[in-house]
Amino acid sequence: MRMAGRTPVNFDDEMEEALAEPVAIDGTKKLAIKRSLLAEVKRRRRSQALLDMISSWEAEEGPIDQEHLDWADAVLDRQGVDR
C-alpha cells in the first residue's frame, strides 16, 4: 500500500486568483488543485503522444510538405485556434 505524501505549496496573489475559478467548480482548494494537476498531466501526455505520432509518421512517410502545413494553418485560422 502506498502512503499519501504531503507537499506544502505557497501561493502568491496571482496563484490565489487563478485558483478561485477551479475552486468555484470543485468546491475546495484541495480538490481543485488535485483535479487541475491531473488534467494538466493528461494534457501534456496527449500533446506528447501527438508529437510522437507525427514523428513516427514522418519517419515512415517523410516530412510533411509545405502545402499540407499551409492547409492545416488555414483550418486552424478558420477555427480561431491560437498558435
N, CA, C and O of each residue as an XYZ file, in Angstrom:
332
protein
N       0.843     -1.177      0.000
C       0.000      0.000      0.000
C       0.892      1.244      0.000
O       1.849      1.335      0.769
N       0.573      2.166     -0.844
C       1.367      3.390     -0.960
C       0.802      4.464     -0.048
O      -0.409      4.679      0.007
N       1.692      5.131      0.662
C       1.263      6.200      1.570
C       1.153      7.513      0.801
O       1.954      7.800     -0.088
N       0.174      8.277      1.152
C      -0.004      9.596      0.540
C       1.092     10.525      1.031
O       1.491     10.472      2.194
N       1.567     11.362      0.151
C       2.585     12.334      0.525
C       1.981     13.718      0.693
O       0.887     13.998      0.201
N       2.680     14.544      1.368
C       2.259     15.934      1.551
C       3.339     16.836      1.001
O       4.529     16.629      1.241
N       2.910     17.831      0.266
C       3.830     18.811     -0.282
C       3.252     20.197     -0.026
O       2.291     20.590     -0.686
N       3.808     20.930      0.903
C       3.303     22.276      1.148
C       3.624     23.183     -0.039
O       4.722     23.149     -0.593
N       2.647     23.981     -0.406
C       2.814     24.893     -1.535
C       2.333     26.272     -1.100
O       1.241     26.409     -0.549
N       3.147     27.285     -1.347
C       2.750     28.659     -1.049
C       2.303     29.335     -2.339
O       2.988     29.261     -3.359
N       1.159     29.990     -2.284
C       0.613     30.694     -3.441
C       0.746     32.190     -3.260
O       0.444     32.734     -2.197
N       1.205     32.850     -4.317
C       1.195     34.313     -4.299
C      -0.205     34.773     -4.724
O      -1.080     33.947     -4.981
N      -0.410     36.085     -4.796
C      -1.732     36.632     -5.124
C      -2.216     36.169     -6.495
O      -3.400     35.883     -6.673
N      -1.306     36.096     -7.460
C      -1.686     35.666     -8.808
C      -2.192     34.219     -8.802
O      -3.182     33.898     -9.460
N      -1.512     33.360     -8.062
C      -1.929     31.962     -7.986
C      -3.254     31.820     -7.233
O      -4.113     31.033     -7.632
N      -3.420     32.569     -6.162
C      -4.692     32.532     -5.420
C      -5.844     32.962     -6.324
O      -6.922     32.367     -6.293
N      -5.611     33.997     -7.125
C      -6.643     34.472     -8.050
C      -6.948     33.413     -9.105
O      -8.109     33.172     -9.435
N      -5.893     32.778     -9.633
C      -6.082     31.730    -10.638
C      -6.810     30.526    -10.049
O      -7.565     29.858    -10.755
N      -6.600     30.246     -8.793
C      -7.216     29.101     -8.140
C      -8.701     29.319     -7.852
O      -9.442     28.357     -7.655
N      -9.131     30.562     -7.826
C     -10.526     30.856     -7.487
C     -11.509     30.183     -8.447
O     -12.555     29.699     -8.013
N     -11.192     30.143     -9.734
C     -12.118     29.548    -10.712
C     -12.303     28.043    -10.500
O     -13.438     27.580    -10.391
N     -11.202     27.260    -10.438
C     -11.428     25.831    -10.197
C     -12.033     25.535     -8.820
O     -12.761     24.554     -8.669
N     -11.743     26.362     -7.826
C     -12.357     26.160     -6.507
C     -13.865     26.360     -6.606
O     -14.632     25.633     -5.974
N     -14.292     27.344     -7.397
C     -15.730     27.579     -7.568
C     -16.414     26.374     -8.211
O     -17.585     26.105     -7.945
N     -15.691     25.661     -9.045
C     -16.243     24.482     -9.723
C     -16.150     23.246     -8.826
O     -17.113     22.488     -8.705
N     -14.993     23.047     -8.202
C     -14.731     21.820     -7.455
C     -15.084     21.882     -5.974
O     -15.207     20.840     -5.329
N     -15.248     23.069     -5.431
C     -15.707     23.204     -4.059
C     -14.642     23.446     -3.004
O     -14.885     24.171     -2.040
N     -13.468     22.851     -3.169
C     -12.407     23.065     -2.184
C     -11.084     23.286     -2.911
O     -10.906     22.862     -4.053
N     -10.167     23.954     -2.229
C      -8.837     24.166     -2.809
C      -8.150     22.832     -3.078
O      -7.572     22.626     -4.145
N      -8.219     21.940     -2.113
C      -7.534     20.660     -2.232
C      -8.023     19.898     -3.466
O      -7.214     19.409     -4.255
N      -9.326     19.799     -3.632
C      -9.883     19.079     -4.773
C      -9.585     19.807     -6.079
O      -9.286     19.171     -7.090
N      -9.664     21.136     -6.064
C      -9.371     21.919     -7.271
C      -7.920     21.731     -7.708
O      -7.646     21.585     -8.899
N      -6.997     21.733     -6.758
C      -5.581     21.550     -7.082
C      -5.348     20.144     -7.623
O      -4.649     19.983     -8.623
N      -5.914     19.133     -6.989
C      -5.740     17.755     -7.450
C      -6.269     17.590     -8.879
O      -5.578     17.056     -9.746
N      -7.492     18.050     -9.110
C      -8.086     17.887    -10.441
C      -7.337     18.683    -11.505
O      -7.158     18.214    -12.629
N      -6.905     19.882    -11.145
C      -6.155     20.705    -12.100
C      -4.818     20.060    -12.447
O      -4.409     20.050    -13.608
N      -4.150     19.530    -11.449
C      -2.864     18.869    -11.686
C      -3.032     17.638    -12.578
O      -2.273     17.447    -13.528
N      -4.019     16.814    -12.272
C      -4.264     15.631    -13.094
C      -4.649     16.008    -14.524
O      -4.204     15.363    -15.473
N      -5.467     17.042    -14.687
C      -5.864     17.485    -16.028
C      -4.654     17.973    -16.819
O      -4.549     17.705    -18.016
N      -3.748     18.679    -16.167
C      -2.550     19.173    -16.843
C      -1.632     18.020    -17.247
O      -1.065     18.037    -18.339
N      -1.485     17.035    -16.393
C      -0.665     15.872    -16.732
C      -1.261     15.151    -17.939
O      -0.531     14.768    -18.853
N      -2.577     14.964    -17.949
C      -3.240     14.313    -19.088
C      -3.056     15.130    -20.360
O      -2.807     14.562    -21.424
N      -3.175     16.457    -20.269
C      -3.000     17.316    -21.440
C      -1.589     17.189    -21.993
O      -1.404     17.084    -23.205
N      -0.602     17.197    -21.119
C       0.793     17.071    -21.559
C       1.054     15.710    -22.199
O       1.772     15.614    -23.194
N       0.473     14.669    -21.629
C       0.651     13.331    -22.206
C       0.026     13.246    -23.601
O       0.611     12.658    -24.511
N      -1.163     13.835    -23.767
C      -1.802     13.850    -25.095
C      -0.965     14.625    -26.089
O      -0.802     14.197    -27.231
N      -0.436     15.756    -25.672
C       0.413     16.560    -26.555
C       1.651     15.786    -26.974
O       2.031     15.798    -28.145
N       2.286     15.107    -26.012
C       3.480     14.333    -26.329
C       3.142     13.160    -27.232
O       3.906     12.839    -28.143
N       2.001     12.516    -26.991
C       1.594     11.389    -27.840
C       1.373     11.860    -29.273
O       1.720     11.151    -30.217
N       0.801     13.044    -29.444
C       0.594     13.588    -30.785
C       1.932     13.875    -31.457
O       2.116     13.549    -32.630
N       2.863     14.478    -30.732
C       4.192     14.736    -31.288
C       4.907     13.435    -31.659
O       5.569     13.354    -32.694
N       4.766     12.422    -30.807
C       5.376     11.126    -31.091
C       4.760     10.495    -32.339
O       5.472      9.912    -33.157
N       3.434     10.613    -32.487
C       2.752     10.060    -33.649
C       3.221     10.760    -34.930
O       3.465     10.107    -35.945
N       3.341     12.067    -34.876
C       3.802     12.822    -36.045
C       5.228     12.420    -36.403
O       5.536     12.220    -37.578
N       6.093     12.300    -35.413
C       7.481     11.883    -35.663
C       7.530     10.498    -36.295
O       8.295     10.261    -37.230
N       6.719      9.594    -35.785
C       6.672      8.236    -36.317
C       6.174      8.240    -37.761
O       6.728      7.559    -38.623
N       5.123      9.016    -38.010
C       4.573      9.099    -39.370
C       5.614      9.665    -40.335
O       5.799      9.150    -41.438
N       6.296     10.744    -39.900
C       7.313     11.343    -40.763
C       8.490     10.396    -40.995
O       9.092     10.415    -42.069
N       8.822      9.577    -40.014
C       9.912      8.616    -40.181
C       9.570      7.591    -41.264
O      10.449      7.121    -41.986
N       8.289      7.253    -41.365
C       7.858      6.276    -42.367
C       7.550      6.918    -43.722
O       7.889      6.358    -44.765
N       6.914      8.083    -43.709
C       6.399      8.689    -44.935
C       7.225      9.871    -45.446
O       7.044     10.316    -46.580
N       8.111     10.363    -44.626
C       8.865     11.559    -44.979
C       8.231     12.792    -44.357
O       7.127     12.725    -43.818
N       8.932     13.921    -44.434
C       8.437     15.153    -43.798
C       7.114     15.620    -44.400
O       6.832     15.397    -45.577
N       6.330     16.259    -43.580
C       5.074     16.849    -44.039
C       5.430     18.011    -44.957
O       6.246     18.862    -44.603
N       4.812     18.044    -46.141
C       5.170     19.083    -47.119
C       4.504     20.419    -46.778
O       3.527     20.469    -46.030
N       5.046     21.485    -47.335
C       4.580     22.845    -47.030
C       3.114     23.047    -47.432
O       2.381     23.757    -46.745
N       2.690     22.443    -48.513
C       1.286     22.571    -48.955
C       0.332     22.065    -47.875
O      -0.690     22.690    -47.592
N       0.677     20.929    -47.279
C      -0.170     20.387    -46.217
C      -0.111     21.267    -44.966
O      -1.131     21.480    -44.310
N       1.063     21.773    -44.640
C       1.187     22.671    -43.484
C       0.368     23.943    -43.691
O      -0.272     24.428    -42.757
N       0.384     24.488    -44.915
C      -0.417     25.685    -45.223
C      -1.904     25.391    -45.071
O      -2.655     26.206    -44.535
N      -2.327     24.212    -45.551
C      -3.729     23.804    -45.413
C      -4.111     23.709    -43.931
O      -5.165     24.197    -43.523
N      -3.247     23.078    -43.132
C      -3.518     22.927    -41.705
C      -3.581     24.290    -41.009
O      -4.430     24.503    -40.144
N      -2.698     25.203    -41.378
C      -2.734     26.559    -40.815
C      -4.046     27.247    -41.142
O      -4.621     27.921    -40.287
N      -4.530     27.087    -42.376
C      -5.796     27.709    -42.785
C      -6.957     27.142    -41.970
O      -7.852     27.885    -41.566
N      -6.948     25.840    -41.730
C      -8.003     25.218    -40.923
C      -7.966     25.772    -39.502
O      -9.005     26.130    -38.946
N      -6.777     25.843    -38.917
C      -6.649     26.369    -37.555
C      -7.087     27.831    -37.481
O      -7.727     28.243    -36.513
N      -6.741     28.617    -38.508
C      -7.145     30.022    -38.543
C      -8.665     30.152    -38.597
O      -9.245     30.990    -37.906
N      -9.312     29.320    -39.423
C     -10.780     29.373    -39.521
C     -11.441     28.999    -38.199
O     -12.518     29.499    -37.873
N     -10.800     28.129    -37.451
C     -11.343     27.695    -36.153
C     -10.960     28.626    -35.014
O     -11.409     28.448    -33.881
N     -10.129     29.622    -35.314
C      -9.727     30.584    -34.289
C      -8.753     30.032    -33.262
O      -8.720     30.496    -32.122
N      -7.956     29.038    -33.660
C      -7.002     28.416    -32.735
C      -5.764     29.311    -32.617
O      -5.154     29.683    -33.620
N      -5.406     29.649    -31.381
C      -4.187     30.428    -31.142
C      -2.973     29.551    -31.396
O      -2.947     28.377    -31.024
N      -1.961     30.140    -32.038
C      -0.719     29.403    -32.279
C       0.445     30.274    -31.927
O       1.594     29.850    -32.054
